[in-house]
């Protein structure tokens, strides 16, 4: 599985630092240049309905994910430089609230 600081190579990439305007279709178009992509999941905040600024891209092979990671880290998408790394898990991620809701009164 790997750790957050040293994730093991996998076919699932985390893409971080995205603009809230970046869509799954845009990411699919960019990432599919490096190999077949099974799916793209932009993580959405359940309360606001807006992107949380990161996504997961699932490639068909680890080798294609490796090439995409090397080629896309530092790339600008919608004016923002992205960071790409291997996901530390292979399964879908459980949704979290995403925004601080304050202390209960």
N, C-alpha and C positions, 0 to 999 in steps of 0.2 A: 504494500500500500504506500509506503513512504511517509514522510513528515511534511508539515507545511513549509519548512525551510529547504527540504530536499525531496520533493515528490518523485516517486518512481514513474518513469515513462509509461504512458498509457494512451489509449485512443481518445480519451476525453480531455479536452483543454478548457481551462478557465480563462476567460478574456476579461480583463479588469481595466477600469478607467474609461469606460464607454460614456459617450454623451447620452443623456436621457432620450435623445431623438433617434439614436441608432436602432434600426429594426432587425428582426431575425432574417428577413429577406436580404438586407444589405450584407449582413455577416455571412450568410450562406453564399452569396455571390463572391465575396472576397475569399473565404476559406476554401471553397470548392476548386479554386485554382491550384490547390496543393494536393488534391486527391478527393475521392468520393466522400461526401458528408452524409451521415445518416440523419442527423437532425441538429437544430440550433435551438437553444432555449435561453431567451433573455429573461432574467429574473425580474419579476414585477412585484412592486410593493402592494400588498393586499389592501391596505387602507387607502392609498392614493391612486392606485392604478397606473403609476408611473414606473419606468425602469429604475432599478436600484444601481445601475451603472456597471453591471457585470453580466456575463453570460457563460453558458457551457456549450461547447461545440463537440459533437460526437462524430469522429471519423470512422471509416470502416477498418482502418489499420493504424497500428501504433506508428509505423514508419511514416505514413502521410502526416500524422499529427506532429511528429518530430520535425518534419520539414516546415510545416505551417508555423510551429512555435518559433523556429529559428528565423523564418522570413518575416513574421508579423510583429514580433516584439519591437516596440518603439514606433510602429506605423501610426500615422494619424488617420483617424476616422471621424468625420464631422468635427474637425478642429481639435480633437483630443488625442494625445499620445496614449496608446494602449500598452498594457503589459499582458503577456500570454505565458501561461505555465500549465503544467500537467495538473489535472484535478487530483486531489488526494483520495478521492473515492470514485468508484465506478458506478455506483447507484445514483439515482436521482436524489436531489437534495430536498430535505424537508423545508417547507416554507417557514419563515420567521416573520415576526411583526414588522421589522425593518425600520420603524421610527420609534423614538422615545415617546411614550404615552403619558409620562409624568407620574407622580405619586398618586395613589388612590386617595380620595378625600373622605 
